[in-house]
Amino acid sequence: MNIFKKLFGSKSTSSKGNIKEERGKYMPEVNIPADEKFTINFKKNGGKFIYCDSKSEIADAFQSILQENKWDKDPVFCNDQLLQNNFKSFNLNFTEKTQGSSFFFSKCEYLIADEGGILLCSKQIGEHRLPNLPTNVVIYANTSQLVDTIGEGLRLIKNKDKQKLPSNITTIKHFETKKEKDFLSYGSSSKNLYLLLLEDL
């Protein structure tokens, strides 16, 4: 997972992007590692990505997000009691109501590399639909949650929760409101999304 270290703060990443443009359309696809593929697709979707080596870096990044958006006094929609306990030092006003919340703060099930998306289920969002969630979203995830495809993520959820499968499984993959929507984004809900990614491998 050192690819994240290479990608962030590295000036050589722009030259990698040009390699794809120089290849002919009939050339075979280059096999890109899942972590690099996720980073490229996530940023292409408009997501804001913060890679952290430690929990103290996560706390600093989270504080910066709160200050930048002036969210420290507003209600925060969060269903995860453990997450609330881990971030209680920020004295946030956690609520289980989506309406009136400045942002949605959550963990996720998996990070989907080939779409640059975030896989969620009822554990994180209850029975709420994506359009009903706050426009602003902060996701806290680990590098070990990275998978290649949605199919792989669904299979892992099924294996992990054999007794009772979670409901309301969905993917957020549009992170900025585009002026012109095409048919591929029809029915989707664009979110202003921050990803706090902790290295755990």
C-alpha positions in Angstrom: 0.0 0.0 0.0 3.0 2.3 -0.3 1.5 3.5 -3.6 -0.5 6.1 -1.5 2.8 7.5 -0.3 4.1 7.7 -3.8 0.9 9.3 -5.2 0.5 12.1 -2.7 3.0 14.9 -2.7 4.8 13.3 -5.7 5.2 15.4 -8.9 5.7 12.3 -11.0 2.0 11.3 -10.9 1.2 13.7 -13.7 3.6 12.0 -16.0 1.9 8.6 -15.3 -1.4 10.1 -16.4 0.1 11.0 -19.8 1.2 7.4 -20.4 -2.5 6.4 -20.8 -3.1 9.2 -23.2 -0.2 8.2 -25.4 -1.3 4.6 -25.8 -3.4 3.7 -28.8 -7.1 2.7 -28.3 -6.4 -0.8 -29.5 -3.5 -1.4 -27.1 -4.3 -3.9 -24.3 -5.3 -2.4 -20.9 -2.4 -1.8 -18.5 -2.9 -3.7 -15.2 -3.0 -1.0 -12.5 -2.8 -2.0 -8.9 -6.1 -1.7 -7.0 -4.9 1.0 -4.7 -3.6 3.2 -7.5 -6.8 2.5 -9.5 -9.0 3.6 -6.6 -7.0 6.8 -6.1 -7.3 7.7 -9.8 -11.0 6.9 -10.1 -11.9 8.5 -6.7 -10.2 11.8 -7.6 -11.8 11.7 -11.1 -15.2 11.4 -9.4 -14.5 14.6 -7.5 -13.7 13.1 -4.1 -11.3 14.7 -1.6 -8.7 12.2 -0.4 -6.6 12.5 2.8 -4.2 9.7 3.3 -2.9 9.2 6.9 -0.2 7.0 8.5 -1.5 7.3 12.0 -4.6 8.0 14.1 -3.1 11.3 15.2 -2.9 12.3 11.5 -6.5 11.3 11.1 -7.5 13.6 14.0 -5.5 16.5 12.6 -7.1 16.1 9.1 -10.6 15.8 10.6 -10.0 19.0 12.7 -8.9 20.8 9.5 -12.1 19.6 7.7 -14.3 20.9 10.5 -12.5 24.3 10.6 -12.5 24.7 6.8 -16.2 24.1 6.6 -17.2 25.6 10.0 -18.9 22.4 11.0 -17.7 22.2 14.6 -20.9 23.5 16.2 -23.5 22.0 13.8 -25.4 18.7 14.2 -23.7 15.7 12.6 -25.5 12.6 11.3 -23.7 9.5 12.6 -25.2 6.0 13.3 -21.9 4.5 14.5 -21.6 4.6 18.3 -18.0 3.4 18.2 -17.1 6.2 15.8 -18.8 8.7 18.1 -16.8 7.4 21.0 -13.5 7.6 19.1 -14.1 11.2 18.1 -15.8 12.4 21.3 -12.8 14.8 22.0 -14.2 17.0 19.2 -17.4 17.6 21.2 -19.6 17.2 18.1 -23.3 17.3 18.3 -24.1 13.8 17.0 -27.6 13.0 15.9 -29.5 10.2 14.2 -31.6 12.7 12.2 -30.4 13.5 8.6 -32.5 16.7 8.4 -30.6 19.7 9.6 -27.3 17.9 9.9 -24.3 19.7 8.4 -22.6 16.4 7.3 -22.8 12.6 7.4 -19.9 11.0 9.3 -19.4 7.3 8.9 -17.2 4.3 8.3 -17.9 2.2 5.2 -18.0 -1.4 4.1 -15.4 -1.3 1.3 -13.6 1.1 -1.1 -14.3 0.0 -4.8 -11.2 0.5 -6.9 -12.7 0.1 -10.4 -15.3 2.8 -9.8 -13.6 4.9 -7.2 -16.7 4.5 -5.1 -17.7 3.9 -1.4 -19.8 0.8 -0.6 -22.2 1.4 2.3 -25.1 -0.6 3.8 -27.7 -0.3 6.6 -25.0 -0.5 9.3 -23.9 3.0 8.2 -27.0 4.6 6.7 -29.9 2.7 8.3 -32.8 2.7 5.9 -32.1 6.1 4.5 -31.7 6.5 0.7 -28.6 8.4 -0.6 -30.6 11.5 -1.7 -31.9 11.9 1.9 -28.4 11.9 3.4 -26.7 15.3 4.0 -24.8 16.6 0.9 -21.6 16.7 2.8 -20.0 13.4 3.7 -16.9 12.4 5.7 -15.9 8.7 5.5 -13.3 7.1 7.7 -11.8 4.0 6.2 -8.7 1.7 6.3 -6.5 0.7 3.4 -7.5 -3.0 4.2 -11.0 -2.2 3.0 -9.9 -1.7 -0.6 -11.4 -4.2 -3.1 -11.3 -4.3 -6.9 -15.0 -4.5 -7.8 -18.4 -4.1 -6.3 -18.9 -7.9 -6.8 -15.9 -8.6 -4.6 -17.2 -6.3 -1.9 -20.7 -7.9 -2.0 -19.1 -11.3 -1.7 -17.1 -10.3 1.3 -20.2 -8.7 3.0 -22.0 -12.0 2.4 -19.1 -14.1 3.9 -18.7 -11.8 6.8 -22.4 -11.5 7.8 -23.7 -15.0 7.0 -26.3 -15.0 9.8 -28.0 -11.8 8.9 -27.1 -10.0 5.7 -27.3 -6.2 5.9 -29.9 -4.4 3.9 -29.8 -1.1 1.9 -26.5 -1.8 0.2 -25.5 1.1 -2.0 -22.5 2.8 -3.5 -21.6 6.5 -3.5 -19.6 7.3 -6.6 -20.5 10.9 -7.6 -18.8 13.4 -5.4 -19.4 16.7 -7.1 -22.5 18.2 -8.6 -21.9 18.5 -12.3 -23.6 21.2 -14.3 -24.6 18.8 -17.1 -25.7 15.4 -16.0 -25.6 12.5 -18.4 -27.7 9.4 -18.5 -25.0 7.5 -16.5 -25.4 9.7 -13.5 -29.2 9.9 -13.7 -30.9 9.1 -10.4 -27.6 9.3 -8.5 -27.0 11.7 -5.6 -23.9 13.8 -5.8 -22.1 14.4 -2.5 -19.3 16.6 -1.3 -17.2 13.7 0.0 -14.0 13.6 2.1 -12.2 10.3 2.6 -10.0 9.9 5.7 -7.9 6.8 4.8 -5.8 5.2 7.5 -2.9 2.9 6.5 -3.4 -0.4 8.3 -1.5 -2.9 6.2 
